[in-house]
């Protein structure tokens, strides 16, 4: 699920037999980017193109153009993955996170960008996004999975649990609507 209150994507993986969960997490983007490991977090830092040509992209000929001039640069972004496990081991290396012999794992993904409103240049006047992304992970990590899910459901219900439809009764309730 995606938690709007926490600003993160959350995925819980679990197995019925202890210590049989093993997997590898990688990140990628078609945009200009670098991938690194910082404090066992998998980080992708990137930049949107200055210009793009849809026709060239559809022909498989690139079509993404990146300027070195600050006033022509695009939105910058950061995505970060953190994994919490109940057991097993986690190794973060070479642009990936490896989880071995776990029973349960919770993946938390956060993303931020330098977009600072349509009236501000995203590179020259962009908002701070790198630390903001990690702050989201730090805040989410303090919350248990069950509490994250409960918070998400409560938030979701505030938007989707506010409508009631009463069609009345006329002894035709059993007739299909198709």
C-alpha positions in Angstrom: 0.0 0.0 0.0 1.0 3.6 -0.4 0.6 5.5 2.9 -0.3 9.2 2.2 0.2 10.2 5.9 3.7 8.8 5.9 4.5 9.5 2.2 5.9 6.0 1.6 5.1 2.8 -0.3 5.0 -0.3 2.0 5.3 -3.9 1.1 5.3 -6.8 3.6 6.6 -10.2 2.6 6.3 -13.2 4.8 6.7 -17.0 4.6 5.0 -19.8 6.6 8.3 -21.7 7.3 10.9 -19.8 9.3 13.9 -18.4 7.6 12.9 -19.3 4.0 12.5 -15.8 2.6 15.3 -14.7 0.4 15.2 -12.0 -2.3 17.2 -9.2 -4.0 16.0 -5.6 -4.4 17.2 -3.3 -7.2 16.0 0.0 -8.5 16.2 1.4 -12.0 14.9 4.3 -14.1 15.0 5.2 -17.8 16.1 8.7 -16.7 19.6 9.8 -16.0 20.5 8.4 -12.6 23.0 7.0 -10.2 22.5 4.2 -7.7 24.2 3.9 -4.4 24.1 2.4 -0.9 23.9 4.7 2.1 23.5 3.2 5.6 22.0 0.1 4.1 19.5 2.1 2.1 19.3 1.6 -1.6 19.3 5.1 -3.2 18.5 6.2 -6.7 19.3 9.9 -7.5 18.3 11.2 -10.9 17.3 14.0 -13.1 14.5 14.5 -15.6 15.5 15.6 -19.1 15.7 19.2 -20.2 13.8 18.2 -23.4 12.3 15.0 -24.9 11.3 13.9 -28.3 8.4 11.4 -28.1 8.8 10.3 -31.7 12.5 9.4 -31.2 11.6 7.6 -28.0 9.0 5.5 -29.8 11.6 4.6 -32.4 14.0 3.4 -29.7 16.5 6.2 -30.6 16.7 7.9 -27.2 15.0 11.2 -27.4 15.9 12.4 -23.9 18.1 15.4 -23.8 20.0 16.7 -20.8 21.5 20.2 -20.6 24.6 21.1 -18.5 23.3 24.7 -18.3 21.7 25.2 -14.9 18.8 27.3 -16.3 17.9 24.4 -18.7 18.1 21.5 -16.2 15.1 19.5 -15.2 13.6 18.2 -11.9 15.9 16.2 -9.7 14.7 13.3 -7.7 15.6 10.7 -5.1 14.1 7.4 -4.3 15.2 5.2 -1.4 14.4 1.7 -0.2 14.9 0.5 3.4 14.1 -3.0 4.5 13.2 -4.2 8.0 13.3 -7.9 8.9 12.5 -10.0 11.9 15.4 -12.3 11.3 17.8 -13.4 8.6 20.5 -11.1 7.3 20.6 -8.1 5.0 23.5 -7.1 2.8 23.5 -3.9 0.9 26.2 -3.8 -1.8 26.8 -3.1 -5.5 23.6 -1.3 -6.0 21.3 -3.8 -4.5 19.9 -5.1 -1.2 20.1 -8.9 -0.6 17.9 -10.5 2.1 18.6 -14.1 3.1 17.0 -16.5 5.5 14.3 -14.2 6.8 10.8 -15.0 7.9 9.3 -11.6 7.4 10.4 -8.4 5.7 8.9 -5.0 5.3 10.1 -2.9 2.4 9.7 0.9 2.7 10.1 3.1 -0.4 10.2 6.9 -0.3 10.6 9.4 -3.1 11.0 13.2 -3.3 11.8 15.6 -6.0 13.1 19.2 -6.4 9.7 20.3 -7.8 8.8 23.5 -5.9 5.7 24.7 -7.7 5.1 25.6 -11.3 6.3 29.2 -10.8 9.8 28.1 -9.7 12.6 26.6 -11.6 13.1 23.0 -10.4 16.9 23.1 -10.5 17.7 26.7 -9.6 14.8 27.2 -7.1 14.0 23.6 -6.4 13.2 22.4 -2.9 15.6 20.2 -0.9 14.7 16.6 -1.7 17.5 14.3 -0.7 17.3 14.7 3.1 13.5 14.9 2.8 13.4 11.5 1.2 15.5 9.9 3.9 13.5 11.7 6.6 10.4 10.0 5.3 12.1 6.6 5.7 13.3 7.5 9.2 9.8 8.5 10.2 8.1 5.4 8.7 10.7 3.0 10.2 9.6 4.1 13.7 6.1 2.9 13.0 5.2 -0.8 13.1 3.7 -2.4 10.0 0.3 -2.9 11.7 0.2 0.8 12.8 1.2 1.9 9.3 -1.6 -0.2 7.8 -4.1 1.1 10.4 -3.1 4.7 9.7 -3.4 4.1 5.9 -6.9 2.6 6.3 -8.0 5.4 8.5 -6.8 8.0 6.0 -8.3 6.1 3.1 -11.7 5.8 4.8 -11.8 9.5 5.4 -12.1 9.9 1.6 -13.9 6.7 0.5 -16.2 5.9 3.4 -18.2 9.1 3.3 -20.9 8.2 0.7 -24.1 6.2 1.3 -26.5 5.2 -1.4 -30.0 4.3 -0.6 -32.2 3.2 -3.5 -35.2 2.6 -1.3 -37.4 -0.5 -1.2 -40.1 -1.6 -3.7 -39.9 -5.3 -3.3 -37.6 -5.6 -6.3 -34.3 -5.8 -4.4 -33.5 -9.2 -5.8 -33.7 -8.2 -9.4 -30.2 -8.0 -11.0 -29.1 -4.6 -12.2 -27.5 -5.8 -15.4 
